[in-house]
C-alpha cells in the first residue's frame, strides 16, 4: 500500500495538499495521531480497501518526532511504500495568511506571539522535514500548490530523487535547498533586448549561453561536485536532495544551467525539474 504523510507549518497549505490526494482517489485522514497510523493501515487492509492512504499529521497532535520515525520505519518494514511531504512557507507569508483569515495558531494559548509560535513550530517539526520532500508554498496559489503535489506524486521513486530548481535571488532564496549555486557572475542575456523576453528553456538563450566559456565551466564544476557528493547522500539513505541554482531574475542563466544539469543527470537519478520564476514545472 502507498501511504503519503503530509506535514508542515500551519497556514502553509497542508489542507490543499491533502485535498489533492483525495481528488486522486486516496483515502484521506486529517490530523491523525501517529500512534494510530498502524491501526488505520490494518483496518484499511482488513476491510479490503484498495485505495492508497493520505494522512495529514501536524503540530495540533503534538507529534513525537522519534515515535513518528519509528512508525514510518515499521510500516516500510511491513512492505508499505511510505512517502513524506512537508509543506512550508516563509514566516512573513504565514503571518499575512493568518492575519487575512483571522485563524489562531495551535500554540496561540501558550502566551506567544504569532511569529514566536511559527518559529517554535518550525523548530519542533524540523527533524521530520529532514526526512521529507519539501514544497515551499510562499509564492504559490492553491492551484500551483496542487500542481506541485501532483508533479511529485507522478515521479516513480526507486532511489534518490534529485530536485533541480532555478530561482531569482531578487525574489528570495529557496528555504528547502540542500545545495545552492550562484550564477550571477556569468554573462547575462538580460542586457540584450532581443534576448530579454526569452527564458533559459528557449533556443535563443541556449545558443547564447552555449557560446560562453564561463557558463560551460560553471556547469562542469557543478556537475563534478554533485557527481562526487550525491552518491554519498544516497548511501546515507537520503530520499530527496534539492539543488537550487540562482541568478538575478531566475529567467535566463539559472534556468539554462538547471536544464543542462538535468540532461547530464538523466538516467543516473530520478529527477524533478522546477523553474520557480519561469513558472514552468517539468518532470524528468
KAWO-V752662 format. One record per residue. N is the residue number from 1. RES is the residue in three letters. PHI is phi in whole degrees, 0 to 359 (NA if undefined). Layout:
n res phi
N RES PHI
N RES PHI
This chain:
n res phi
1 UNK NA
2 UNK 266
3 UNK 237
4 UNK 250
5 UNK 264
6 UNK 249
7 UNK 223
8 UNK 145
9 UNK 277
10 UNK 299
11 UNK 89
12 UNK 274
13 UNK 120
14 UNK 300
15 UNK 295
16 UNK 296
17 UNK 296
18 UNK 295
19 UNK 296
20 UNK 297
21 UNK 298
22 UNK 300
23 UNK 294
24 UNK 270
25 UNK 98
26 UNK 286
27 UNK 276
28 UNK 246
29 UNK 229
30 UNK 261
31 UNK 58
32 UNK 276
33 UNK 301
34 UNK 299
35 UNK 294
36 UNK 267
37 UNK 297
38 UNK 302
39 UNK 293
40 UNK 297
41 UNK 297
42 UNK 298
43 UNK 299
44 UNK 298
45 UNK 289
46 UNK 297
47 UNK 268
48 UNK 69
49 UNK 288
50 UNK 258
51 UNK 284
52 UNK 284
53 UNK 251
54 UNK 238
55 UNK 231
56 UNK 265
57 UNK 232
58 UNK 210
59 UNK 291
60 UNK 299
61 UNK 267
62 UNK 51
63 UNK 298
64 UNK 267
65 UNK 296
66 UNK 298
67 UNK 293
68 UNK 299
69 UNK 299
70 UNK 294
71 UNK 295
72 UNK 297
73 UNK 295
74 UNK 301
75 UNK 293
76 UNK 294
77 UNK 296
78 UNK 279
79 UNK 97
80 UNK 273
81 UNK 270
82 UNK 248
83 UNK 244
84 UNK 238
85 UNK 244
86 UNK 241
87 UNK 256
88 UNK 218
89 UNK 201
90 UNK 295
91 UNK 299
92 UNK 298
93 UNK 293
94 UNK 296
95 UNK 300
96 UNK 295
97 UNK 295
98 UNK 296
99 UNK 294
100 UNK 290
101 UNK 268
102 UNK 59
103 UNK 279
104 UNK 258
105 UNK 280
106 UNK 304
107 UNK 266
108 UNK 297
109 UNK 274
110 UNK 256
111 UNK 57
112 UNK 238
113 UNK 289
114 UNK 300
115 UNK 296
116 UNK 296
117 UNK 297
118 UNK 295
119 UNK 293
120 UNK 294
121 UNK 297
122 UNK 299
123 UNK 295
124 UNK 298
125 UNK 270
126 UNK 302
127 UNK 296
128 UNK 289
129 UNK 301
130 UNK 296
131 UNK 266
132 UNK 249
133 UNK 277
134 UNK 254
135 UNK 238
136 UNK 267
137 UNK 267
138 UNK 306
139 UNK 248
140 UNK 246
141 UNK 271
142 UNK 299
143 UNK 294
144 UNK 293
145 UNK 294
146 UNK 300
147 UNK 295
148 UNK 296
149 UNK 294
150 UNK 300
151 UNK 299
152 UNK 296
153 UNK 295
154 UNK 286
155 UNK 281
156 UNK 273
157 UNK 266
158 UNK 246
159 UNK 199
160 UNK 291
161 UNK 264
162 UNK 256
163 UNK 263
164 UNK 256
165 UNK 231
166 UNK 265
167 UNK 202
168 UNK 252
169 UNK 301
170 UNK 288
171 UNK 256
172 UNK 101
173 UNK 274
174 UNK 296
175 UNK 274
176 UNK 252
177 UNK 280
178 UNK 273
179 UNK 230
180 UNK 226
181 UNK 235
182 UNK 252
183 UNK 260
184 UNK 291
185 UNK 275
186 UNK 272
187 UNK 307
188 UNK 250
189 UNK 297
190 UNK 304
191 UNK 280
192 UNK 261
193 UNK 301
194 UNK 288
195 UNK 268
196 UNK 307
197 UNK 290
198 UNK 272
199 UNK 241
200 UNK 293
201 UNK 270
202 UNK 265
203 UNK 300
204 UNK 302
205 UNK 290
206 UNK 298
207 UNK 298
208 UNK 295
209 UNK 284
210 UNK 301
211 UNK 269
212 UNK 263
213 UNK 303
214 UNK 297
215 UNK 294
216 UNK 292
217 UNK 296
218 UNK 297
219 UNK 298
220 UNK 295
221 UNK 296
222 UNK 295
223 UNK 302
224 UNK 297
225 UNK 300
226 UNK 293
227 UNK 296
228 UNK 279
229 UNK 260
230 UNK 297
231 UNK 299
232 UNK 296
233 UNK 292
234 UNK 294
235 UNK 297
236 UNK 273
237 UNK 65
238 UNK 290
239 UNK 268
240 UNK 223
241 UNK 226
242 UNK 253
243 UNK 249
244 UNK 258
245 UNK 237
246 UNK 241
247 UNK 225
248 UNK 297
249 UNK 256
250 UNK 74
251 UNK 247
252 UNK 246
253 UNK 296
254 UNK 294
255 UNK 296
256 UNK 300
257 UNK 295
258 UNK 300
259 UNK 297
260 UNK 293
261 UNK 296
262 UNK 298
263 UNK 297
264 UNK 287
265 UNK 264
266 UNK 298
267 UNK 94
268 UNK 271
269 UNK 221
270 UNK 290
271 UNK 241
272 UNK 227
273 UNK 253
274 UNK 230
275 UNK 240
276 UNK 297
277 UNK 273
278 UNK 285
279 UNK 55
280 UNK 225
281 UNK 264
282 UNK 223
283 UNK 270
284 UNK 247
